[in-house]
Amino acid sequence: MVKPRHIELGGRPVGAGAFPLIITPLVGRTPAGIETELEAILPKQPDMLEWRIDFFECIADRAQVLDTARSIRRAAGAVPILLTRRNVAEGGQAVPTSEQAVVGLLASACEAQCVDLIDYELSNPAADMARLRAVSTANGVALVASYHNFECTPDVDILVDRFAEAGRRRADVAKVAVMPKDPQDVLTLLAATYRASQTIDLPLISMSMGGLGALSRVVGWMYGSAATFAVGKDSSAPGQITVEALRAMMSQMRHAVTGR
């Protein structure tokens, strides 16, 4: 078993056996919509916010994106912010801008130091990932390298390799999200997460999506997932559970498993 890499966000450890963070998405299309989301979400005390800028109708306006990111930062206080543009091939929204513009936008957010993490898909060109790795490192921003499959759940070896690829790309966190077709697929995702947690020194985030996969959002931490996603106001992916329900279920499960 490898020794997990130590990462802290907002004063809390990520991975290395720590209880998982609950991440809540912001999917508002306008600054006003995001402000409304924040008013609903922040009282629920999520451990992290994910701003999904592929939902944001002004994504092509870099100044507007950075201004909104700074507003989120002020409102969120110490709550870490993950900035994500999910590409269409991996379940995201179509955006009216080029991939190079997206890379430049994520780089600018790192340079402005208005976010704590950025997410970029492993399916993107290695050169773009390397550019974001360099600028994120220079500005103290963590990089999440992610893989999403909304069609199926590949076998364990493939999923473990996706986690490992994040390490090869020098990411700080590896994320895998897949769609199950039957209950066995959920077990495949959990098995891959556990195996990766024994051999890869990155914090891992994993989930099986949709209704069938909801179990993975509750018990994934037992298999090595360092975080899980929950609905604060509006969902960003199928199968997400509300913050309140997820926190209660995970707390009960932790007590049953650990006595704490």
Buried (B, 14 or more C-beta within 10 A) or exposed (E): EEEBBEBEBBEBBBBBEBBBBBBBBBBBEBBEBBBEBBEEBBEBEBBBBBBBBBBBBBBBBBEBBBBBBBBBBEBBEEBBBBBBBBBEEBBBBEBEBEEEBBBBBBBBBBBBEBBBBBBBBBEBEEEBBEBBBBBBBEBEBBBBBBBBBBEEBBEBEBBBBBBBBBBEBBBBBBBBBBBBEEEEBBBBBBBBBBBBBEEBEBBBBBBBBBEBBBBBBBBBBBBBBBBBBBBBBBBBBBBBBBBEEBBEBBEEBBEEEEEE
